[in-house]
């Protein structure tokens, strides 16, 4: 994915559309992302950030975590939006975007290889909230178990069950909320 394409997936609130199940969906109701189309016009955060102030993300606003809109919409409690805004402030938008592109590629690999048809939301949350290192560790451990138990490569249901167990275990140990 090119940076220009990925930039269109940056939500001003700190969400990255490329990691959202509504964006990843193949359904006709698929969301095209926060910056494309007109679906964002109802969003009070988008209206304040982009339309009123001309910002790309809310991190450009000095009131970001004291913002009345954020407080009313409880954005500071959204996982991972608030954490993403803090990360953008810490490393800058370009570096954060590179991290999100890596996460999106990882997500798309999980969906292609381990989605039995019911795990998209779980994998989206995983890739948005867990570190890339932990996700890769879970995939490696799951693949080792799949080989040792001689699970057929076409048995997506078994592959998903094993991978999800490793992800849940690592998330619990790392105190990552996947609910």
QUICOR-V168339 format. One record per pair of residues at least 4 apart in sequence whose C-alpha atoms are under 7 Angstrom apart, sorted by sequence separation. I is the first residue (numbers start at 1). J is the second residue. D is the distance in whole Angstrom. If there is no record, write none. Layout:
BEGIN
I|J|D ; I|J|D
END
This chain:
BEGIN
1|5|7 ; 2|6|6 ; 3|7|6 ; 4|8|7 ; 11|15|5 ; 20|24|6 ; 21|25|6 ; 26|30|6 ; 32|36|6 ; 43|47|6 ; 44|48|6 ; 45|49|6 ; 46|50|5 ; 47|51|5 ; 48|52|5 ; 49|53|5 ; 50|54|4 ; 63|67|5 ; 67|71|6 ; 68|72|6 ; 69|73|6 ; 70|74|6 ; 71|75|7 ; 74|78|7 ; 78|82|6 ; 80|84|6 ; 81|85|6 ; 82|86|6 ; 83|87|6 ; 84|88|6 ; 85|89|6 ; 86|90|6 ; 87|91|6 ; 88|92|5 ; 91|95|6 ; 92|96|6 ; 93|97|6 ; 94|98|6 ; 95|99|6 ; 96|100|6 ; 97|101|6 ; 98|102|6 ; 99|103|6 ; 100|104|6 ; 101|105|6 ; 102|106|6 ; 103|107|6 ; 104|108|6 ; 105|109|6 ; 106|110|6 ; 107|111|6 ; 108|112|6 ; 109|113|6 ; 110|114|5 ; 111|115|5 ; 115|119|5 ; 119|123|6 ; 120|124|6 ; 121|125|6 ; 122|126|6 ; 123|127|6 ; 124|128|6 ; 125|129|6 ; 126|130|5 ; 130|134|7 ; 131|135|6 ; 132|136|6 ; 133|137|6 ; 134|138|6 ; 135|139|6 ; 136|140|6 ; 137|141|6 ; 138|142|6 ; 139|143|6 ; 140|144|6 ; 141|145|6 ; 142|146|6 ; 143|147|6 ; 144|148|6 ; 145|149|6 ; 146|150|6 ; 147|151|6 ; 155|159|6 ; 156|160|6 ; 157|161|6 ; 158|162|6 ; 159|163|6 ; 160|164|6 ; 161|165|6 ; 162|166|7 ; 163|167|6 ; 164|168|6 ; 165|169|6 ; 166|170|6 ; 167|171|6 ; 168|172|6 ; 169|173|6 ; 170|174|6 ; 171|175|6 ; 172|176|6 ; 1|6|7 ; 10|15|7 ; 11|16|6 ; 18|23|6 ; 25|30|6 ; 46|51|7 ; 47|52|6 ; 48|53|6 ; 49|54|6 ; 50|55|5 ; 55|60|6 ; 59|64|6 ; 65|70|7 ; 70|75|5 ; 77|82|7 ; 88|93|5 ; 91|96|6 ; 110|115|7 ; 115|120|7 ; 130|135|7 ; 146|151|5 ; 171|176|5 ; 10|16|5 ; 11|17|7 ; 17|23|6 ; 18|24|7 ; 34|40|6 ; 40|46|7 ; 41|47|7 ; 49|55|5 ; 50|56|6 ; 58|64|6 ; 70|76|7 ; 75|81|7 ; 76|82|5 ; 9|16|6 ; 10|17|6 ; 23|30|6 ; 75|82|6 ; 9|17|5 ; 22|30|6 ; 23|31|5 ; 49|57|7 ; 88|96|6 ; 9|18|6 ; 22|31|5 ; 23|32|6 ; 49|58|6 ; 87|96|7 ; 111|120|7 ; 23|33|6 ; 65|76|7 ; 110|123|7 ; 17|33|5 ; 107|123|6 ; 17|34|7 ; 107|124|7 ; 107|127|6 ; 142|162|6 ; 142|163|5 ; 11|34|5 ; 9|33|5 ; 45|69|7 ; 103|127|6 ; 139|163|6 ; 142|166|7 ; 9|34|6 ; 138|163|7 ; 9|35|7 ; 59|85|6 ; 8|35|6 ; 8|36|7 ; 138|166|5 ; 103|132|7 ; 138|167|5 ; 59|89|6 ; 13|45|7 ; 135|167|7 ; 12|46|6 ; 134|170|7 ; 12|49|7 ; 116|156|5 ; 115|156|7 ; 116|157|5 ; 114|156|6 ; 12|56|6 ; 13|57|6 ; 116|160|6 ; 12|57|4 ; 13|58|6 ; 114|159|6 ; 115|160|6 ; 11|57|7 ; 12|58|6 ; 114|160|5 ; 130|176|7 ; 129|176|7 ; 80|128|7 ; 80|129|6 ; 126|178|6 ; 125|178|6 ; 15|80|7 ; 15|81|5 ; 14|81|4 ; 13|81|6 ; 14|82|6 ; 14|84|5 ; 14|85|5 ; 19|104|6 ; 18|104|6 ; 6|101|7 ; 21|120|6 ; 21|121|6 ; 21|124|6 ; 20|124|6 ; 19|124|5 ; 19|127|7 ; 19|128|6
END
